Every structure is written in structure tokens, then in C-alpha cells.
Amino acid sequence: MQNDWMKDEALKDIEPYKLEFLQALVFESSNLRKEQLMPFLMAVMKRGKEKNVSFSDEEITKIVNVIRKYASPEEIAKIEKIMSMRPRK
């Protein structure tokens, strides 16, 4: 998946630096094995806090919906796995 998803009209209200942060994560995580994913996500959360990057539930929903439109079946499976680890409110 390239960065075409970042240009989707549905994401126009989300700050570009947030989308760039996510795009970097996609590339960094693309070659990780299953057992490496959780430590990677924990490090990403820490990095996000340090850089004051946070996403509202609405932003997350918009981003995930857009990424699904552009993603391969393998990428969609990875997204679903990550979303299942997300705490529910």
C-alpha cells in the first residue's frame, strides 16, 4: 500500500502530520513477524505520546475505513488484527 490513501477526501479534516505518522508505521511494520507486532505497537504508542500524536475515535474510524479501500487482503487482515487489540470503550 502506497500513500494514495492519505489523499482520500474522507481524511481531509485530519492533520497531515498524523497521516504521515501512520504511513511511517505501515512501512516499519510491514516485515514484522507476529511475535514482533505487540512490542512494536508498544514502542509506537510511546513514540506517539512523546510527539503528542493522538487520534480521536472518529479519526481512527475514518482512517481504518479509508485504508481498507486501498489495502490488499493481507494488509486488511493485519488491520483487523491490530483493531481487535484496541481497547473498547
C-alpha positions as CSV (number, residue, x, y, z in Angstrom):
1,M,0.0,0.0,0.0
2,Q,1.4,3.3,-1.0
3,N,0.4,6.7,0.4
4,D,-2.5,7.2,-2.0
5,W,-4.9,6.5,0.9
6,M,-3.6,9.7,2.6
7,K,-5.1,11.8,-0.3
8,D,-8.6,10.3,0.2
9,E,-11.3,13.0,0.5
10,A,-12.7,11.4,3.7
11,L,-9.5,12.3,5.5
12,K,-9.4,16.0,4.6
13,D,-10.1,17.0,8.2
14,I,-7.3,15.0,9.8
15,E,-3.9,16.8,10.3
16,P,-1.4,15.7,7.6
17,Y,1.3,15.0,10.3
18,K,-1.0,12.4,11.8
19,L,-1.4,10.6,8.5
20,E,2.4,10.8,7.8
21,F,3.0,9.2,11.3
22,L,0.7,6.4,10.3
23,Q,2.3,5.9,6.9
24,A,5.7,5.6,8.6
25,L,4.2,2.9,10.8
26,V,2.8,0.9,7.9
27,F,6.3,0.8,6.3
28,E,8.0,0.0,9.6
29,S,5.6,-2.8,10.5
30,S,5.3,-4.4,7.1
31,N,8.0,-7.0,7.6
32,L,7.4,-7.9,11.3
33,R,6.6,-11.4,12.4
34,K,3.5,-12.0,14.6
35,E,5.5,-12.1,17.8
36,Q,7.2,-8.8,17.0
37,L,3.9,-6.9,16.5
38,M,3.0,-6.2,20.1
39,P,6.4,-4.9,21.2
40,F,6.4,-2.8,18.0
41,L,3.0,-1.4,18.8
42,M,4.0,-0.6,22.4
43,A,7.0,1.3,21.1
44,V,4.8,3.2,18.6
45,M,2.4,4.2,21.4
46,K,5.4,5.6,23.3
47,R,6.7,7.5,20.3
48,G,3.2,8.9,19.7
49,K,3.0,10.1,23.2
50,E,6.4,11.8,23.0
51,K,5.4,13.6,19.8
52,N,1.9,14.3,21.1
53,V,0.2,12.4,18.3
54,S,-3.2,11.1,19.3
55,F,-6.3,10.2,17.4
56,S,-10.0,10.5,18.3
57,D,-12.2,7.5,17.9
58,E,-13.8,9.3,14.9
59,E,-10.4,9.8,13.3
60,I,-9.5,6.2,13.8
61,T,-12.7,5.0,12.2
62,K,-12.3,7.3,9.2
63,I,-8.6,6.2,8.7
64,V,-9.3,2.5,9.0
65,N,-12.3,2.7,6.6
66,V,-10.1,4.5,4.0
67,I,-7.1,2.2,4.4
68,R,-9.4,-0.8,3.8
69,K,-10.3,0.7,0.4
70,Y,-6.7,0.8,-0.6
71,A,-5.3,-2.3,1.2
72,S,-4.5,-5.8,-0.1
73,P,-6.3,-8.7,1.6
74,E,-3.1,-9.3,3.7
75,E,-3.0,-5.7,4.8
76,I,-6.7,-5.8,5.7
77,A,-6.1,-8.9,7.8
78,K,-3.3,-7.1,9.6
79,I,-5.5,-4.1,10.2
80,E,-8.2,-6.3,11.6
81,K,-5.8,-7.9,14.0
82,I,-4.5,-4.6,15.2
83,M,-8.0,-3.2,15.7
84,S,-9.0,-6.3,17.7
85,M,-6.2,-5.5,20.2
86,R,-7.6,-1.9,20.7
87,P,-9.3,-1.3,24.0
88,R,-13.1,-0.9,23.7
89,K,-15.0,1.9,25.4
